Amino acid sequence: MADYNYSEFSTTDYDFKNVHGPEIGDKAPDFALMTTEGDTKRLTDFTGDFLVLEMGSITCPLFQSRRGIMETLNRQSGVSTAVLYVREAHPGADVPGHKSFDDKKACATRLKAEDGETRTVFVDGLEGEAHSAYGSMPNAVFIINRNGCVVYRSEWNNPSATRKAVAALIAGRAVTAKDYFRPAVPVTVFRTLSKAGKGSAADFFKGLPFLIWTNIIKRNLRLFFGRTRTGSARTTC
């Protein structure tokens, strides 16, 4: 990919045909990253039995649509949650693609200060080293157990499936939830793209037919007929 921090969204910026990043049973990639509070912590240095790690940015309608449910997971005993702040999914005139790490940290800080995000927010490096290690999708989610192993993953976060996965893990069961693609709430889409500024919405709607065909139709059909790989609290890697 020539330009990680693209200035205009295009469907060619992502690989929708292949799954990248750690699979269930793989060791979770670990990085020392700065948080929005200015502390440097390791990504997988968490308390509890599980970490729910979600990729996101303030210009990603999918991420913004899921935040309400995802933040509640942190209230469950034994569960830690965090956001890995990645590149802007749909940059525009008001929230452009990042030109420096300070730009990226400023956007991540806005997520906390303006949008009220309550989870720990890790700021990835300017060129997205951690994001790339986790597959580079804009709103992927991973659940990591105390052994440092990935026990659940989805290249597109379906918050209902993620919540079911967490419930199963807490209960000591293997995860069987299927992560069907679930579109963003329309009002959140328009609010997010409007906040990003001119150009953001045009680029999004230009790619929308492809995104619908690739994710809502092809991906969901593939999941429906496919088998689910399972992970649990006991998974080792």
Backbone bond lengths (Angstrom), bond angles and torsions (degrees), N, CA, C in turn:
res aa  C-N    CA-C-N  psi(-1)  N-CA   C-N-CA  omega(-1)  CA-C   N-CA-C  phi
1 M - - - 1.456 - - 1.520 109.23 -
2 A 1.313 116.98 122.26 1.458 121.03 -172.11 1.520 112.44 -68.17
3 D 1.315 118.06 -42.25 1.457 121.49 -175.00 1.515 109.23 -132.11
4 Y 1.334 116.74 102.24 1.465 120.59 -178.93 1.524 110.34 -60.67
5 N 1.327 116.75 -47.79 1.465 121.31 -179.75 1.529 109.88 -90.08
6 Y 1.328 115.65 72.39 1.462 119.55 -176.55 1.528 110.93 -65.09
7 S 1.324 115.70 153.89 1.465 121.04 178.86 1.525 112.08 -93.49
8 E 1.342 116.50 -18.16 1.458 121.63 178.95 1.524 107.97 -137.46
9 F 1.332 117.17 131.11 1.459 120.79 179.24 1.519 111.27 -69.77
10 S 1.333 114.48 138.97 1.458 121.89 172.35 1.528 107.76 -144.04
11 T 1.319 117.17 147.07 1.459 119.77 179.03 1.522 111.45 -63.87
12 T 1.334 117.55 -18.28 1.464 120.45 178.66 1.531 112.14 -76.64
13 D 1.335 117.50 -6.52 1.463 120.65 178.12 1.519 112.13 -76.78
14 Y 1.329 117.04 -9.71 1.461 121.43 -177.93 1.519 110.65 -131.08
15 D 1.323 115.68 151.31 1.459 121.77 176.39 1.527 107.83 -97.91
16 F 1.318 116.94 101.47 1.454 121.60 -176.96 1.532 112.80 -88.83
17 K 1.334 116.50 -7.84 1.467 120.03 -176.06 1.526 112.62 -90.96
18 N 1.321 116.47 -30.08 1.461 120.36 -174.28 1.526 110.75 -119.81
19 V 1.313 115.64 149.80 1.457 121.92 177.85 1.519 108.79 -94.38
20 H 1.319 116.50 126.94 1.455 121.59 179.81 1.522 109.77 -119.30
21 G 1.318 115.96 166.60 1.458 120.16 -179.66 1.514 111.43 90.57
22 P 1.324 117.48 178.32 1.468 121.01 -175.55 1.523 112.44 -67.03
23 E 1.326 114.96 137.16 1.457 121.57 176.07 1.524 109.44 -89.06
24 I 1.317 116.98 171.21 1.458 121.22 175.69 1.523 108.92 -62.01
25 G 1.326 116.06 128.59 1.460 121.47 -176.77 1.509 113.79 98.02
26 D 1.340 117.20 -10.09 1.464 121.03 177.54 1.525 110.44 -85.74
27 K 1.327 115.03 158.07 1.459 120.52 173.58 1.522 109.03 -68.97
28 A 1.313 117.10 134.77 1.460 120.68 179.05 1.524 109.93 -74.21
29 P 1.323 119.41 128.23 1.467 121.32 176.86 1.526 110.45 -58.17
30 D 1.319 116.20 137.65 1.458 120.38 -177.80 1.524 109.85 -119.95
31 F 1.317 116.00 141.32 1.462 122.29 -179.09 1.521 108.87 -142.96
32 A 1.326 115.86 148.56 1.461 121.20 170.51 1.525 106.77 -91.04
33 L 1.337 116.53 115.27 1.456 121.05 -173.54 1.526 110.99 -130.75
34 M 1.321 115.20 154.66 1.453 120.65 176.82 1.523 109.86 -82.58
35 T 1.325 115.89 142.02 1.452 120.65 173.91 1.528 108.79 -95.02
36 T 1.319 116.02 171.43 1.461 119.50 179.17 1.524 111.78 -65.47
37 E 1.328 116.88 -17.86 1.469 120.51 177.31 1.523 112.27 -83.93
38 G 1.341 116.74 -4.86 1.459 120.77 178.57 1.512 114.52 92.87
39 D 1.339 117.61 1.62 1.462 121.05 177.84 1.526 109.51 -85.88
40 T 1.316 116.35 151.05 1.461 121.09 174.18 1.524 108.60 -105.78
41 K 1.326 115.93 121.31 1.455 121.90 -178.06 1.520 109.20 -135.18
42 R 1.314 114.76 158.56 1.456 119.29 174.96 1.523 108.98 -82.15
43 L 1.315 114.89 140.25 1.463 121.55 -174.49 1.528 112.08 -58.35
44 T 1.324 116.85 -39.26 1.463 120.02 -175.31 1.527 112.56 -101.86
45 D 1.324 116.94 17.18 1.468 120.16 175.17 1.525 108.05 -92.11
46 F 1.326 115.97 83.13 1.461 120.78 -174.45 1.528 110.66 -122.74
47 T 1.317 115.19 159.67 1.456 120.50 175.28 1.522 108.98 -92.39
48 G 1.310 116.72 158.12 1.453 119.91 179.98 1.514 112.26 91.34
49 D 1.323 114.88 -169.98 1.464 121.41 -175.96 1.520 113.38 -95.26
50 F 1.337 116.79 -23.15 1.458 120.27 -175.86 1.526 111.05 -141.33
51 L 1.321 115.03 147.44 1.461 121.77 171.51 1.516 108.53 -116.66
52 V 1.335 116.47 126.67 1.464 121.48 172.87 1.525 106.59 -101.12
53 L 1.318 115.95 111.01 1.460 122.63 -174.71 1.525 109.34 -111.25
54 E 1.335 116.08 120.17 1.462 121.80 -178.03 1.526 110.74 -116.85
55 M 1.327 116.79 137.34 1.463 122.15 174.41 1.531 109.04 -84.94
56 G 1.335 116.99 142.05 1.451 117.13 179.73 1.516 114.01 -169.77
57 S 1.332 115.13 168.45 1.459 123.21 175.41 1.527 107.63 -155.71
58 I 1.322 117.24 161.93 1.463 119.56 -176.51 1.524 112.97 -70.75
59 T 1.341 118.27 -15.21 1.466 120.78 179.02 1.525 112.62 -100.88
60 C 1.323 117.50 14.11 1.465 121.50 179.25 1.526 109.45 -101.77
61 P 1.335 119.17 106.44 1.461 120.89 -179.58 1.523 113.69 -58.84
62 L 1.334 117.44 -36.56 1.456 120.07 178.95 1.525 110.69 -62.39
63 F 1.311 116.56 -49.04 1.465 120.96 179.07 1.522 110.92 -59.48
64 Q 1.321 117.01 -45.73 1.456 120.89 -178.91 1.533 111.37 -64.31
65 S 1.331 117.14 -33.27 1.464 120.86 179.20 1.525 112.66 -70.03
66 R 1.327 116.99 -26.83 1.464 121.35 -174.07 1.526 113.77 -92.68
67 R 1.311 117.46 -12.83 1.460 120.92 -169.15 1.529 113.68 -58.96
68 G 1.325 117.25 -38.85 1.452 119.83 -177.86 1.516 112.79 -58.16
69 I 1.333 117.06 -46.69 1.461 121.16 179.39 1.524 110.98 -73.04
70 M 1.317 116.89 -41.54 1.463 119.97 -174.74 1.523 112.18 -64.67
71 E 1.325 117.31 -35.94 1.461 119.98 -179.30 1.526 112.01 -65.58
72 T 1.329 117.19 -29.00 1.468 119.96 -178.80 1.528 112.47 -70.20
73 L 1.321 117.82 -21.45 1.463 120.41 -179.21 1.525 111.64 -63.13
74 N 1.322 116.08 -26.32 1.463 120.62 -178.49 1.527 112.16 -67.48
75 R 1.318 116.61 -15.84 1.466 120.79 -178.58 1.520 112.28 -84.37
76 Q 1.314 117.06 -8.25 1.454 120.06 -178.45 1.522 110.58 -84.50
77 S 1.304 115.59 137.95 1.464 121.37 -177.99 1.524 110.81 -60.85
78 G 1.324 115.75 132.02 1.457 120.49 177.06 1.508 114.97 85.73
79 V 1.341 117.36 3.36 1.465 121.32 -176.44 1.525 110.36 -118.72
80 S 1.327 116.28 129.18 1.460 122.47 171.33 1.524 107.94 -110.50
81 T 1.321 116.32 150.37 1.464 120.31 179.38 1.520 109.78 -131.29
82 A 1.321 116.09 150.84 1.462 120.71 178.47 1.520 109.56 -156.06
83 V 1.325 114.38 157.05 1.459 122.18 175.44 1.522 108.03 -114.30
84 L 1.325 116.53 134.43 1.457 121.13 169.84 1.521 106.79 -99.23
85 Y 1.342 116.39 111.33 1.464 119.64 -177.99 1.518 109.38 -78.15
86 V 1.325 116.21 120.35 1.460 122.41 -174.04 1.537 109.82 -112.99
87 R 1.314 118.33 -162.96 1.467 121.35 179.70 1.525 110.17 -66.99
88 E 1.314 115.51 161.17 1.456 120.08 177.92 1.530 109.28 -69.95
89 A 1.328 115.92 122.93 1.463 120.24 -177.47 1.517 112.27 -67.23
90 H 1.342 115.61 -40.97 1.475 120.38 -178.37 1.523 109.32 -134.94
91 P 1.318 116.92 74.32 1.466 120.48 -177.97 1.526 111.70 -66.16
92 G 1.312 114.69 152.84 1.463 121.18 177.74 1.514 109.83 -144.67
93 A 1.302 116.09 -167.96 1.466 120.68 -175.95 1.524 112.35 -64.26
94 D 1.332 117.33 -32.54 1.464 120.56 -176.92 1.523 113.23 -90.84
95 V 1.323 116.97 -28.32 1.471 121.54 174.24 1.527 106.97 -129.19
96 P 1.328 117.22 83.01 1.467 120.56 -176.80 1.524 112.21 -78.23
97 G 1.321 115.32 172.67 1.457 120.10 173.93 1.522 110.01 -59.56
98 H 1.320 116.68 148.05 1.464 120.89 -175.56 1.526 112.06 -69.10
99 K 1.323 115.45 133.41 1.458 121.44 175.78 1.531 111.80 -102.55
100 S 1.319 116.39 -17.21 1.468 121.08 -179.01 1.519 108.85 -150.57
101 F 1.332 116.01 166.26 1.458 119.58 177.00 1.524 110.25 -63.59
102 D 1.332 116.88 -35.58 1.465 120.05 178.60 1.524 111.12 -61.47
103 D 1.351 117.33 -37.14 1.466 120.97 175.81 1.530 109.99 -59.86
104 K 1.315 114.50 -44.79 1.467 119.99 -176.93 1.521 110.78 -66.54
105 K 1.309 116.43 -44.35 1.465 120.35 179.49 1.531 110.52 -64.22
106 A 1.325 117.12 -36.62 1.463 120.76 178.84 1.530 110.62 -63.40
107 C 1.331 117.10 -40.96 1.463 120.67 178.42 1.524 110.88 -67.21
108 A 1.328 116.39 -40.76 1.468 120.54 177.94 1.526 110.65 -63.60
109 T 1.317 116.08 -37.27 1.467 120.93 178.40 1.527 110.57 -67.42
110 R 1.325 117.24 -36.29 1.468 121.09 175.84 1.523 110.77 -62.16
111 L 1.323 116.15 -36.26 1.460 120.40 177.65 1.527 110.53 -58.28
112 K 1.317 116.11 -39.83 1.466 120.75 178.90 1.528 110.88 -76.70
113 A 1.330 116.68 -49.24 1.464 121.12 -170.86 1.527 113.19 -75.88
114 E 1.338 117.07 -41.36 1.467 120.70 -174.85 1.528 113.20 -94.69
115 D 1.323 116.07 -39.19 1.465 119.63 -177.37 1.521 112.84 -93.54
116 G 1.334 116.77 -10.76 1.461 120.11 175.58 1.511 115.49 76.95
117 E 1.327 117.49 25.43 1.465 120.65 178.04 1.532 109.97 -60.35
118 T 1.344 116.60 130.22 1.461 121.11 -176.57 1.525 114.12 -102.03
119 R 1.326 116.79 -14.88 1.467 119.12 -179.52 1.520 111.25 -76.85
120 T 1.324 116.10 162.12 1.459 120.55 171.45 1.519 108.32 -62.98
121 V 1.330 117.24 132.12 1.460 121.09 179.33 1.520 109.06 -115.48
122 F 1.329 115.97 114.93 1.454 122.38 174.81 1.525 108.78 -90.25
123 V 1.319 116.40 136.14 1.463 120.60 178.79 1.520 108.56 -99.63
124 D 1.318 116.70 115.12 1.462 121.02 179.55 1.525 110.08 -69.32
125 G 1.330 116.52 163.62 1.457 121.02 175.80 1.518 111.21 -63.43
126 L 1.308 116.34 162.61 1.463 121.12 -176.07 1.523 112.31 -55.62
127 E 1.325 117.19 -39.17 1.466 120.54 -177.59 1.526 112.68 -94.40
128 G 1.337 116.95 11.68 1.467 120.34 170.88 1.503 116.26 68.07
129 E 1.334 117.13 43.47 1.464 119.61 -178.29 1.536 112.05 -61.26
130 A 1.327 116.39 -47.26 1.469 119.33 179.57 1.524 110.78 -68.27
131 H 1.321 116.32 -42.11 1.462 121.17 178.27 1.523 110.59 -57.07
132 S 1.316 117.22 -45.01 1.465 121.14 179.34 1.518 111.09 -62.21
133 A 1.333 116.44 -40.39 1.464 120.78 -179.76 1.528 111.30 -64.21
134 Y 1.329 116.43 -28.35 1.458 121.12 179.08 1.530 112.65 -97.31
135 G 1.327 117.74 13.68 1.456 120.84 170.24 1.512 117.21 105.76
136 S 1.351 118.05 -11.07 1.471 123.37 172.05 1.521 116.58 73.57
137 M 1.336 119.24 6.82 1.455 119.27 178.24 1.531 110.02 -80.10
138 P 1.344 117.80 151.16 1.465 120.50 -171.87 1.522 115.44 -71.92
139 N 1.333 118.00 -25.60 1.460 119.56 -177.94 1.523 111.16 -141.20
140 A 1.322 114.95 47.99 1.464 120.26 175.38 1.526 109.52 -77.63
141 V 1.318 116.19 159.83 1.463 121.41 176.58 1.524 109.10 -138.72
142 F 1.319 115.43 143.26 1.459 122.44 178.84 1.518 109.18 -133.75
143 I 1.327 116.84 142.72 1.456 121.31 170.74 1.524 107.06 -113.96
144 I 1.318 115.15 128.46 1.463 122.64 -175.52 1.523 108.32 -117.62
145 N 1.340 116.97 134.26 1.460 119.23 -179.56 1.520 111.48 -92.29
146 R 1.318 116.22 179.32 1.456 121.56 -176.16 1.526 112.25 -63.59
147 N 1.330 117.98 -21.09 1.463 121.73 177.01 1.530 112.29 -80.57
148 G 1.336 116.44 -0.25 1.462 120.45 -178.88 1.514 113.37 79.05
149 C 1.329 116.52 20.19 1.462 121.26 -177.11 1.529 110.81 -106.60
150 V 1.314 116.19 146.41 1.465 121.58 174.72 1.527 107.93 -75.70
151 V 1.336 116.45 123.15 1.465 121.01 -179.43 1.529 111.85 -114.26
152 Y 1.325 116.34 -8.31 1.460 122.02 174.52 1.515 107.44 -158.13
153 R 1.336 115.90 142.58 1.455 120.06 177.92 1.522 109.71 -152.89
154 S 1.306 114.91 149.48 1.456 120.52 174.09 1.512 107.53 -150.00
155 E 1.331 116.92 129.82 1.465 119.37 178.14 1.519 111.67 -70.05
156 W 1.333 117.28 -18.14 1.468 122.73 172.10 1.518 107.83 -130.29
157 N 1.310 116.95 118.38 1.452 119.94 -177.19 1.526 111.86 -68.56
158 N 1.326 115.54 119.39 1.454 122.81 168.55 1.526 105.02 -104.39
159 P 1.340 119.04 105.91 1.464 120.25 -171.86 1.518 114.24 -60.82
160 S 1.331 117.92 -30.89 1.462 120.08 178.06 1.525 110.75 -67.62
161 A 1.334 116.34 -43.23 1.460 120.29 177.89 1.521 110.92 -66.64
162 T 1.332 116.66 -39.00 1.454 120.21 178.39 1.522 110.57 -63.54
163 R 1.315 116.84 -42.07 1.467 120.97 179.35 1.534 110.64 -64.53
164 K 1.331 117.42 -40.94 1.468 120.49 176.57 1.518 111.46 -63.90
165 A 1.338 116.19 -37.31 1.460 120.38 178.59 1.524 110.56 -64.07
166 V 1.329 115.87 -44.15 1.471 120.11 178.67 1.523 110.36 -61.61
167 A 1.330 117.39 -44.15 1.465 121.39 -179.65 1.525 111.13 -60.68
168 A 1.333 116.15 -41.76 1.463 119.90 179.18 1.524 111.15 -64.91
169 L 1.317 116.81 -42.97 1.462 120.60 -179.12 1.522 111.51 -64.23
170 I 1.322 116.28 -42.94 1.468 120.11 179.00 1.529 110.77 -62.37
171 A 1.331 115.98 -35.83 1.465 121.04 -179.42 1.523 112.65 -79.75
172 G 1.334 117.00 -2.53 1.465 120.44 178.60 1.510 114.27 84.85
173 R 1.335 116.45 14.53 1.458 120.31 179.46 1.523 111.09 -100.49
174 A 1.312 115.69 162.35 1.462 120.52 173.90 1.519 108.85 -76.45
175 V 1.320 116.82 150.78 1.460 121.67 -179.57 1.524 110.15 -80.06
176 T 1.330 116.14 128.74 1.468 120.54 177.81 1.533 111.99 -124.65
177 A 1.336 118.19 -1.61 1.459 121.33 -177.25 1.526 111.18 -62.92
178 K 1.337 116.91 137.49 1.459 122.01 176.15 1.527 109.20 -98.29
179 D 1.324 114.95 131.65 1.468 121.52 -171.91 1.528 111.80 -92.90
180 Y 1.314 117.14 65.61 1.461 120.64 178.81 1.534 110.17 -60.37
181 F 1.319 115.15 143.26 1.460 119.51 178.96 1.519 109.96 -65.93
182 R 1.317 115.38 131.64 1.460 121.90 -179.27 1.523 108.00 -124.54
183 P 1.338 118.91 120.26 1.472 121.05 -176.90 1.526 112.43 -62.83
184 A 1.311 115.29 159.79 1.466 121.17 176.01 1.528 109.90 -72.84
185 V 1.310 115.74 155.20 1.465 121.39 176.22 1.533 108.02 -66.84
186 P 1.354 118.31 127.01 1.475 120.45 -175.43 1.519 114.95 -51.80
187 V 1.338 118.09 -43.22 1.458 119.29 -178.31 1.524 111.00 -63.84
188 T 1.346 116.41 -33.07 1.464 120.10 177.54 1.519 110.64 -71.54
189 V 1.330 116.93 -35.65 1.460 120.88 177.61 1.528 109.81 -58.96
190 F 1.322 116.86 -51.59 1.465 120.60 -176.94 1.533 111.34 -66.67
191 R 1.320 117.23 -38.80 1.461 119.94 179.61 1.534 110.90 -66.25
192 T 1.313 116.83 -41.47 1.467 121.22 -178.81 1.513 111.59 -67.39
193 L 1.335 117.00 -46.21 1.462 120.61 -179.40 1.518 111.61 -68.17
194 S 1.319 116.40 -34.95 1.466 120.18 177.11 1.522 110.98 -64.42
195 K 1.312 116.08 -39.61 1.456 120.82 179.27 1.532 110.97 -66.84
196 A 1.325 116.37 -33.24 1.467 120.37 179.34 1.521 111.69 -69.09
197 G 1.317 116.71 -29.77 1.461 119.89 176.21 1.514 114.44 103.30
198 K 1.317 114.76 179.94 1.460 122.41 -176.23 1.523 112.08 -54.06
199 G 1.322 115.20 136.21 1.457 121.41 179.16 1.510 112.71 99.85
200 S 1.321 117.93 -30.81 1.453 121.61 -177.27 1.522 112.02 -63.95
201 A 1.320 117.21 -50.45 1.461 121.21 -178.11 1.527 111.87 -66.43
202 A 1.334 117.03 -40.86 1.470 120.32 -179.17 1.514 111.02 -60.70
203 D 1.337 116.83 -43.42 1.464 120.39 179.70 1.524 111.26 -67.05
204 F 1.340 115.96 -38.34 1.468 120.60 -179.62 1.524 110.86 -64.10
205 F 1.317 117.10 -50.83 1.464 120.17 -175.64 1.529 112.23 -71.55
206 K 1.312 116.86 -24.91 1.469 119.63 174.44 1.525 110.46 -63.91
207 G 1.319 116.60 -38.45 1.467 120.30 -178.55 1.510 113.99 -90.75
208 L 1.357 118.22 -4.86 1.463 121.63 -173.51 1.530 114.56 -58.83
209 P 1.341 120.66 -45.70 1.475 118.96 179.27 1.529 112.60 -56.95
210 F 1.334 116.57 -41.53 1.465 120.27 178.34 1.525 110.64 -64.50
211 L 1.327 117.25 -42.00 1.461 121.47 -179.01 1.525 111.22 -64.60
212 I 1.326 117.07 -39.42 1.465 120.99 178.22 1.520 110.64 -63.86
213 W 1.333 116.39 -47.90 1.459 121.03 -179.09 1.533 111.22 -63.65
214 T 1.318 116.65 -44.00 1.457 120.76 -174.38 1.523 113.07 -73.04
215 N 1.322 116.88 -39.53 1.459 119.89 -172.30 1.531 114.33 -102.37
216 I 1.320 117.62 -49.33 1.454 119.08 -177.15 1.524 111.49 -72.90
217 I 1.317 116.62 -35.64 1.465 119.41 -176.82 1.529 111.49 -96.17
218 K 1.322 118.02 -66.46 1.466 120.51 -173.88 1.524 112.56 -63.83
219 R 1.340 116.60 -48.87 1.465 118.75 -176.93 1.522 111.74 -65.81
220 N 1.329 117.28 -44.06 1.455 119.21 -178.22 1.529 112.45 -66.27
221 L 1.335 117.30 -35.91 1.460 119.85 175.79 1.524 110.87 -66.07
222 R 1.312 116.26 -40.60 1.466 120.24 178.50 1.534 111.14 -61.94
223 L 1.320 116.22 -40.74 1.459 120.42 178.08 1.529 111.36 -67.38
224 F 1.321 116.41 -40.02 1.464 120.79 -177.65 1.524 111.25 -60.04
225 F 1.323 116.23 -41.20 1.463 119.98 -176.96 1.532 113.17 -92.77
226 G 1.330 116.48 -9.62 1.465 119.59 -176.83 1.516 113.37 -91.29
227 R 1.319 115.98 174.71 1.460 122.54 178.55 1.528 109.23 -101.39
228 T 1.319 116.16 146.90 1.457 121.77 -178.23 1.521 111.04 -95.98
229 R 1.332 117.14 129.16 1.453 120.41 173.61 1.520 107.72 -78.38
230 T 1.321 117.13 141.20 1.457 120.17 -174.23 1.524 112.26 -115.82
231 G 1.332 114.92 147.20 1.451 121.70 173.97 1.521 108.05 -133.22
232 S 1.329 116.33 165.34 1.464 120.45 -179.52 1.529 109.18 -151.34
233 A 1.327 115.38 179.48 1.467 120.56 177.85 1.510 110.98 -61.62
234 R 1.325 117.18 -24.89 1.466 121.43 -176.95 1.520 113.11 -89.49
235 T 1.308 118.37 -5.15 1.461 121.15 -178.15 1.527 111.18 -59.06
236 T 1.322 116.15 132.01 1.472 121.44 176.32 1.515 108.83 -116.95
237 C 1.335 115.59 159.96 1.464 119.03 -176.36 1.538 110.33 -146.97
